[in-house]
Amino acid sequence: MGDDEYHPISHAGSNLTKAGGIGYTVADSIDTMIIMGLEDEYQRARAWVADKLSFERDANFNTFKFETTIRVLGGLLSAYHLSGEDPVFLEKAEELGTSRILPVFETESGLPLSLINLVLREGVPDRDNNGYVSTAEASTLQLEFRYLAYLTDEDTYWEKPEKAMAVLRASATPSGLVSIFVDPKMGRYQTSSIRLGSRRDSYYEYLLINQTELVYREMYATAMTGIHTHLVQRGLSSQLLYIAELNPERTQNGEIWHLTPKQDHLVCFLGGSLTMLGATTSGALVHNVSIPPRTDELTEQGERDWLTGVELINTCMATHDTQTYVSIGLAPEIAHFRILGDGVDNSIAPADRYIKGARPNAPPPFDARYILRPETVESIFIAFRLTGDPKYRDYGWAIFQAIEKHCRIPTGGYASVINVDQVPMEYDDKMETFLMYLYLLFADSSVLPLNEYVFNTEAHPLPVFNPTIRTGFS
């Protein structure tokens, strides 16, 4: 017990560094154990945190520094609240946040570095990306550190992440759309892809979470208009709404941007978490909207966002339905959508969407995998809470059945699928900790009501609270 990752086929654990792990899987799962009433499992996990969790790991630790924040720090803070404020969780959270993570902000601009050495207590540049930090890494920190500041009355936990957001805002374009990489030395965005998938998604989530403050409402509203203006597209035959990407290309005549008809599974968070929930908060004309909201309760932007969210959830469910060759009810990691003149062979790709590089009897492309991602189910859960429409539970039940049929390992656990277009399944011996939203979808609405809780980007629920500090930039 206590390893960072679990491998359900080999029944073994592993850590992300040779120096050892910091219990990613345990920290990620404790709040789920509490919510589901798994008392024996919770007591084992609590004892491990109290007696064995150590941050003395002399390595450039996690895959990305923000993973330590959203998974371990977020998980500990959620466990602290849901356990009735058991001090062991706050003590560990404060140790991790105070001197272990905060040093990553010690840069010329105030933007955090990507990696952290937990023993040396210093940030480490990500050499694989020329020292640049992804926008998600730089911005997915406010919720966890704000709550830690609230609990401990330490202003610095609030001020460091807020400085990073001020730098990002100053460097943003008028469209509200920003690229996936930023230079922590200069504090400027770098020319790179503009998308809502990997390295970018949670930036938008945390703009919505901070809706109590005007500057974040303005950033959110600008970004949503930019998304609708530049990225919202429709499939060629079915007219399914999807979110495309903008990718740069350097030519002799300068830089040009291409719209790429590609949507990561990660983008499916947008349907419920950003557009529908945003419509009933940032886009609402009344304090408490109806379930479902009436059009006269929403602003024009709120109504636009709501309709986009509904359609995007339908698209994400469609990717769970029919893929290129077979239908097993699991969505690929990445779906491409057909456009006129795309040169795709009609004999090997459907008329609307496809998995790029997929061929019968050929090795599967990376895009074809399914790693138990939560984004579609997250949006379905929020949509059900906001509408009460049972069709969203039907959607979730269909996904649950597909996971049970194709991902469950007979000896215990669930594994990732290497190719959603192939039966029988071929597995990757790795189990993620993403699926709490399935339980919440079928739980009573009194369990973690959306007006009392917010979820961080790793599905850790934290209580809505009234901060004693306000944002220091505008």
C-alpha positions in Angstrom: 0.0 0.0 0.0 1.1 3.5 -0.7 2.7 3.3 -4.1 1.9 6.0 -6.6 0.4 3.8 -9.2 -1.4 0.4 -9.2 -1.2 -2.2 -11.9 -4.3 -4.4 -11.8 -3.1 -7.2 -14.0 0.2 -7.8 -12.3 -1.2 -6.9 -8.9 1.7 -4.7 -8.2 2.4 -1.1 -7.4 5.1 1.3 -8.7 6.3 4.8 -7.9 7.0 7.7 -10.2 10.6 8.2 -9.1 13.4 6.0 -8.0 13.5 7.9 -4.8 10.1 6.5 -3.9 6.5 7.8 -4.1 4.2 10.1 -2.2 1.1 8.0 -2.3 -0.7 9.5 -5.3 -3.3 6.7 -5.4 -4.0 6.8 -1.7 -4.3 10.6 -1.5 -6.5 10.6 -4.6 -8.8 8.0 -3.1 -9.4 8.9 0.5 -12.3 11.4 -0.1 -14.0 8.8 -2.3 -13.7 6.2 0.5 -15.4 8.7 2.9 -18.2 9.7 0.4 -18.9 6.0 -0.3 -18.8 4.9 3.3 -15.9 2.5 2.9 -14.9 2.7 6.5 -12.4 -0.1 6.7 -10.6 1.1 3.6 -10.6 4.7 4.9 -9.1 3.7 8.2 -6.3 1.8 6.4 -5.6 4.8 4.2 -5.7 7.3 7.1 -3.2 5.2 9.1 -0.9 5.1 6.1 -1.0 8.9 5.7 -0.4 9.4 9.5 2.4 6.9 9.8 4.1 6.4 6.4 3.4 9.3 4.1 6.7 11.1 3.6 7.7 13.9 1.3 11.5 13.2 1.8 12.0 12.2 -1.8 15.2 13.4 -3.4 14.2 13.5 -7.0 12.7 15.9 -9.5 9.5 14.4 -8.4 6.2 14.1 -10.2 5.4 14.1 -13.8 4.4 17.7 -13.3 4.4 19.8 -10.2 0.7 20.7 -10.6 -0.1 17.0 -10.3 1.2 17.0 -6.8 -1.0 20.0 -6.1 -4.3 18.8 -7.6 -3.9 15.1 -6.6 -2.0 15.0 -3.3 -2.6 18.5 -1.8 -6.1 18.6 -3.1 -6.8 15.1 -1.9 -5.5 15.8 1.6 -7.5 19.0 1.9 -10.7 17.3 0.7 -10.1 14.4 3.2 -9.6 17.0 6.0 -13.0 18.6 5.3 -14.9 15.4 4.7 -13.4 13.6 7.7 -14.8 16.2 10.1 -11.4 18.1 10.1 -9.1 15.3 11.1 -5.9 17.2 11.8 -3.6 14.6 10.3 -4.7 15.5 6.8 -4.2 19.3 7.4 -0.8 18.7 8.9 0.4 16.8 5.9 -1.2 19.3 3.5 0.5 22.2 5.2 3.8 20.5 5.2 3.5 19.8 1.5 2.2 23.2 0.6 4.4 25.4 2.8 8.0 24.5 2.1 7.8 21.7 -0.4 5.7 23.2 -3.2 5.8 27.0 -2.8 9.5 27.3 -3.9 8.5 26.6 -7.5 7.1 30.2 -7.6 10.6 31.6 -7.0 11.1 32.7 -10.6 11.8 36.1 -12.3 8.2 36.4 -13.3 6.5 34.7 -10.4 5.2 31.9 -12.6 5.9 28.4 -11.1 8.3 25.9 -12.6 7.0 22.6 -13.8 9.0 20.3 -11.5 9.8 20.2 -7.8 12.5 18.5 -5.7 10.7 17.8 -2.5 13.9 17.3 -0.5 15.9 20.2 -1.8 12.7 22.2 -1.8 13.4 24.0 -5.0 11.7 24.2 -8.4 13.3 22.5 -11.4 12.8 23.6 -15.1 11.3 21.1 -17.5 14.2 20.6 -19.9 12.0 18.5 -22.2 10.0 21.7 -23.0 12.9 24.2 -23.1 12.1 25.2 -19.6 8.6 26.4 -20.5 5.7 25.6 -18.2 2.3 24.5 -19.5 -0.5 26.9 -18.9 -2.4 24.3 -16.9 0.6 23.9 -14.6 0.9 27.6 -14.0 -2.8 28.2 -13.4 -4.3 25.1 -11.7 -3.3 26.1 -8.2 -5.6 28.8 -6.9 -8.3 26.6 -5.4 -6.1 24.4 -3.4 -3.8 27.2 -2.1 -6.7 29.5 -1.4 -8.4 26.9 0.8 -5.1 26.2 2.5 -4.7 29.9 3.2 -8.2 30.0 4.5 -7.6 27.1 6.9 -4.2 28.2 8.2 -4.5 32.0 7.9 -1.3 32.2 6.0 -1.6 34.9 3.3 1.4 33.7 1.3 -0.5 30.6 0.2 -3.0 32.9 -1.5 -0.5 35.5 -2.8 1.9 33.3 -4.8 -0.7 31.6 -7.1 -2.5 35.0 -7.5 0.7 36.6 -8.7 1.0 33.8 -11.3 -2.6 34.5 -12.5 -1.8 38.2 -12.7 1.2 37.5 -15.0 -0.9 35.2 -17.2 -3.6 37.8 -17.5 -1.2 40.5 -18.5 0.2 38.3 -21.3 -3.1 37.1 -22.7 -4.5 38.1 -26.0 -7.8 40.1 -26.3 -9.6 36.9 -27.5 -9.1 35.3 -24.1 -7.5 32.3 -25.8 -3.9 31.5 -24.9 -1.4 29.0 -25.9 -0.3 25.9 -24.0 3.1 27.1 -23.0 4.4 30.1 -21.1 7.9 31.2 -20.3 8.4 31.4 -16.5 11.4 33.6 -16.9 9.8 36.3 -19.1 6.2 35.7 -18.0 5.0 35.5 -21.6 3.1 33.0 -23.6 5.0 31.2 -26.3 3.8 30.4 -29.8 2.3 27.0 -29.4 -1.1 25.3 -29.9 -4.3 26.9 -28.6 -6.6 24.1 -27.4 -8.8 23.1 -24.5 -7.3 19.6 -24.1 -4.0 18.6 -22.6 -1.8 21.3 -20.9 -4.6 23.8 -21.1 -8.0 22.5 -19.9 -7.9 23.2 -16.2 -6.9 26.9 -16.8 -10.5 27.5 -17.9 -12.0 25.4 -15.1 -10.3 27.5 -12.4 -11.5 30.8 -14.0 -15.0 29.5 -13.3 -14.3 28.3 -9.8 -13.2 31.8 -8.8 -16.4 33.5 -9.9 -16.8 35.4 -6.7 -14.3 38.0 -8.0 -14.8 40.3 -10.9 -11.5 39.9 -12.6 -12.0 36.1 -12.9 -15.6 36.6 -14.2 -14.2 38.9 -16.9 -11.5 36.5 -17.8 -14.0 33.6 -18.0 -16.5 35.6 -20.1 -13.8 36.7 -22.5 -12.4 33.2 -22.9 -15.9 31.7 -23.5 -16.5 34.2 -26.3 -13.1 33.4 -27.8 -13.9 29.7 -27.7 -17.2 30.2 -29.5 -15.7 32.6 -32.0 -12.6 30.6 -32.9 -12.9 27.0 -31.8 -16.5 25.8 -31.9 -17.1 23.8 -35.1 -19.5 21.2 -36.4 -19.1 17.7 -37.9 -19.4 17.3 -41.6 -22.4 15.0 -41.8 -24.0 14.8 -38.4 -23.4 18.5 -37.5 -22.1 17.4 -34.1 -20.6 20.3 -32.2 -17.0 19.9 -31.3 -14.1 22.1 -30.1 -11.2 22.3 -32.6 -7.6 23.4 -32.0 -5.5 26.2 -33.5 -2.0 25.2 -34.3 0.8 27.5 -35.5 3.1 27.1 -38.5 6.1 29.1 -39.3 6.5 29.9 -43.0 8.8 32.2 -45.1 6.1 34.8 -44.9 5.7 34.6 -41.2 3.4 32.7 -38.8 0.1 31.3 -39.8 -2.5 29.4 -37.8 -4.4 26.3 -38.9 -7.7 25.1 -37.4 -7.3 21.4 -36.7 -10.5 19.3 -36.5 -9.3 17.3 -33.4 -10.9 17.0 -30.0 -9.2 15.3 -27.0 -11.4 13.3 -24.6 -10.1 15.9 -22.0 -12.2 18.6 -23.8 -15.4 16.8 -22.7 -15.1 18.5 -19.3 -16.3 21.7 -21.1 -19.9 20.5 -21.6 -20.9 20.3 -18.0 -18.2 21.9 -15.9 -17.6 25.0 -17.9 -20.6 25.8 -20.2 -23.6 24.5 -18.4 -22.4 25.2 -14.9 -21.0 28.5 -16.1 -24.3 29.4 -17.6 -26.0 29.0 -14.2 -23.4 31.0 -12.4 -21.5 33.6 -14.5 -24.3 33.7 -17.0 -27.3 33.9 -14.6 -29.6 36.8 -14.1 -30.9 35.5 -10.8 -29.1 34.1 -7.7 -30.8 30.7 -7.7 -31.7 29.4 -11.1 -34.4 26.8 -11.7 -33.7 23.1 -12.4 -33.5 23.2 -15.3 -32.9 26.9 -15.8 -35.4 29.0 -17.7 -34.3 31.2 -20.6 -35.4 34.3 -18.7 -33.0 33.4 -15.9 -29.9 33.5 -18.2 -28.1 36.3 -19.9 -27.6 36.0 -23.7 -24.1 34.6 -23.1 -25.4 32.2 -20.5 -28.0 30.9 -22.9 -25.4 30.5 -25.5 -23.1 28.6 -23.2 -25.9 26.4 -21.9 -26.8 25.2 -25.4 -23.2 24.6 -26.3 -22.8 22.5 -23.2 -25.8 20.4 -24.0 -24.6 19.8 -27.6 -21.0 19.0 -26.6 -22.2 16.4 -24.1 -24.1 14.8 -27.0 -20.9 14.8 -29.1 -18.9 13.2 -26.3 -21.5 10.5 -25.9 -21.4 9.9 -29.6 -17.6 9.2 -29.4 -18.5 6.5 -26.8 -20.9 5.0 -29.3 -19.6 4.2 -32.8 -15.9 4.4 -33.6 -14.2 3.4 -36.8 -14.8 -0.4 -36.9 -16.5 -1.7 -33.8 -18.7 -0.2 -31.1 -17.8 -1.1 -27.5 -19.1 2.0 -25.8 -15.7 3.5 -24.9 -14.4 6.7 -26.3 -10.9 7.1 -27.8 -8.3 9.4 -26.3 -8.6 11.7 -29.4 -11.2 11.9 -32.1 -10.8 13.7 -35.4 -13.7 15.1 -37.3 -14.1 15.1 -41.1 -13.8 18.3 -43.0 -14.2 19.0 -46.7 -11.1 18.2 -48.7 -9.4 16.4 -45.8 -8.0 13.7 -48.1 -9.1 10.9 -45.7 -9.9 7.6 -47.4 -13.6 7.1 -47.1 -13.2 3.4 -47.2 -11.4 3.4 -43.8 -13.0 6.3 -42.1 -16.7 7.2 -41.3 -18.3 10.2 -42.8 -18.2 12.2 -39.6 -15.4 11.3 -37.1 -12.6 8.8 -36.9 -9.5 7.8 -35.0 -6.5 9.1 -36.9 -4.1 6.4 -38.0 -6.5 3.5 -37.2 -6.3 0.6 -39.7 -7.7 -2.9 -39.6 -5.2 -5.5 -38.4 -2.6 -2.8 -37.8 -0.9 -1.6 -34.5 -3.3 0.9 -32.8 -2.4 4.6 -32.8 -2.0 6.4 -29.5 -5.3 8.1 -30.1 -7.2 4.8 -29.9 -6.6 4.2 -26.2 -9.1 4.6 -23.3 -7.6 5.3 -19.9 -10.7 5.6 -17.7 -10.9 9.3 -18.1 -13.6 11.1 -16.1 -14.4 14.1 -18.3 -17.5 12.9 -20.0 -18.9 11.4 -16.8 -18.1 14.6 -15.0 -20.1 16.7 -17.5 -23.0 14.2 -17.3 -23.0 14.3 -13.5 -23.2 18.1 -13.6 -25.8 18.1 -16.3 -28.0 15.8 -14.3 -27.7 18.0 -11.2 -28.6 21.1 -13.2 -31.5 19.6 -15.2 -32.8 16.6 -13.3 -33.1 14.9 -16.8 -32.9 11.1 -16.3 -31.3 10.8 -19.8 -28.0 11.8 -18.2 -28.2 8.9 -15.8 -28.9 6.7 -18.8 -25.7 8.0 -20.4 -23.7 7.3 -17.3 -25.2 3.9 -16.9 -24.2 3.0 -20.5 -20.6 4.1 -19.9 -20.5 2.2 -16.6 -21.7 -1.0 -18.3 -19.0 -0.6 -21.0 -16.3 -0.1 -18.4 -17.6 -3.2 -16.4 -17.6 -5.3 -19.6 -14.3 -4.2 -21.2 -12.1 -2.7 -18.5 -12.7 -4.8 -15.4 -10.1 -7.4 -14.5 -11.6 -10.6 -13.1 -9.0 -10.7 -10.3 -9.8 -7.1 -9.3 -9.4 -3.6 -10.5 -9.9 -1.9 -13.9 -7.3 -1.5 -16.7 -6.8 0.9 -19.5 -7.7 -0.3 -23.0 -5.1 0.1 -25.7 -7.5 0.1 -28.6 -11.3 0.9 -28.4 -11.7 -0.4 -32.0 -10.6 -3.9 -31.2 -12.2 -6.9 -29.6 -11.2 -8.8 -27.6 -9.6 -6.1 -25.6 -5.8 -5.6 -25.2 -4.9 -3.9 -21.9 -2.4 -1.5 -20.5 -1.6 -2.7 -17.0 -2.5 0.6 -15.3 -5.5 1.7 -13.3 -6.3 5.4 -12.9 -8.3 6.9 -10.0 -10.8 8.9 -12.0 -14.2 7.5 -11.6 -15.8 9.1 -8.5 -18.2 11.0 -10.7 -20.0 7.8 -11.7 -20.9 7.2 -8.0 -22.1 10.8 -7.6 -24.2 10.7 -10.7 -26.4 8.1 -9.1 -26.2 9.4 -5.5 -28.8 11.7 -4.0 -28.5 15.4 -4.9 -27.9 16.1 -1.2 -24.5 14.4 -1.5 -22.1 17.2 -2.2 -24.6 19.8 -3.5 -23.2 22.0 -6.2 -24.1 25.2 -4.4 -22.0 24.1 -1.4 -19.0 22.4 -3.0 -16.6 22.9 -5.9 -14.5 20.2 -7.4 -10.9 20.7 -8.2 -9.7 19.4 -11.6 -8.9 16.0 -10.1 -12.4 15.6 -8.7 -11.6 16.4 -5.1 -14.6 18.3 -3.5 -13.8 21.3 -1.4 -16.4 23.4 0.4 -17.4 26.8 -0.8 -16.0 29.3 1.6 -15.9 33.1 2.1 -12.2 34.2 1.8 -10.8 36.8 4.0 -8.4 38.0 1.3 -9.4 39.4 -2.1 -7.6 39.2 -5.4 -4.8 41.7 -5.6 -5.0 42.4 -9.4 -7.6 43.6 -11.8 
